[in-house]
């Protein structure tokens, strides 16, 4: 089995800039959508709250938010994922 050059290992499969959807899950609680909006807007100042899609789980215990951001770099996405994953209200980010 041949090894890939280091450049190919770190190359991104995403071409920037692009529209990039994020699915963010958390417990159904007051202020969850606002907290997500604040984090996402920090990393994509042009993000519109009206574009956020919201769904609740079957038993209404969890909520999922889909936020499609304008991604400009891998560093931007990495920083956004990290901040979202570190947030205490967020259970998972895909």
For each residue, the residues with C-beta under 8 A, 3 or more apart:
1:
2:
3:
4: 8 9
5: 8 9
6: 9 10
7: 10 11
8: 4 5 11
9: 4 5 6
10: 6 7
11: 7 8
12: 15 16 74
13:
14: 18 20 71 74 77
15: 12 18
16: 12 71 72 73 74
17: 70 71 72
18: 14 15 70 71
19: 68 69 70 71
20: 14 68 69 70 71 77
21: 66 67 68
22: 40 66 67 68 69 80 81 84 93 94
23: 64 65 66 93 94
24: 36 64 65 66 67 84 90 92 93
25: 62 63 64 65 90 91 92 93 94
26: 29 32 36 62 63 65 89 90 91
27: 32 61 62 63 89 91
28: 32 56 57 60 61 62 63
29: 26 32 89
30:
31: 34 35 89
32: 26 27 28 29 35 36 63 65 89
33: 36 37 52 54 63 65
34: 31 37 38
35: 31 32 38 39 87 89
36: 24 26 32 33 39 40 52 65 67 84 87 90
37: 33 34 40 41 47 49 52
38: 34 35 41 42
39: 35 36 42 43 80 83 84 87
40: 22 36 37 43 44 47 67 69 80 84
41: 37 38 44 45 47 49
42: 38 39 45 83
43: 39 40 69 76 79 80 83
44: 40 41 47 69 70 71 76 80
45: 41 42
46: 70
47: 37 40 41 44 51 67 69 70
48: 51
49: 37 41 52
50:
51: 47 48 67 68
52: 33 36 37 49 65 66 67
53: 65 66 67
54: 33 63 64 65 66
55: 63 64 66
56: 28 60 62 63 64
57: 28 60 61 62 63 64
58:
59:
60: 28 56 57
61: 27 28 57
62: 25 26 27 28 56 57 91
63: 25 26 27 28 32 33 54 55 56 57
64: 23 24 25 54 55 56 57
65: 23 24 25 26 32 33 36 52 53 54
66: 21 22 23 24 52 53 54 55
67: 21 22 24 36 40 47 51 52 53
68: 19 20 21 22 51
69: 19 20 22 40 43 44 47 80
70: 17 18 19 20 44 46 47
71: 14 16 17 18 19 20 44 76 77
72: 16 17 76
73: 16 76 77
74: 12 14 16 77 78
75: 78 79
76: 43 44 71 72 73 79 80
77: 14 20 71 73 74 80 81
78: 74 75 81 82
79: 43 75 76 82 83
80: 22 39 40 43 44 69 76 77 83 84
81: 22 77 78 84 85 93
82: 78 79 85 86
83: 39 42 43 79 80 86 87
84: 22 24 36 39 40 80 81 87 90 93
85: 81 82 90 93
86: 82 83
87: 35 36 39 83 84 90
88:
89: 26 27 29 31 32 35
90: 24 25 26 36 84 85 87 93
91: 25 26 27 62
92: 24 25
93: 22 23 24 25 81 84 85 90
94: 22 23 25
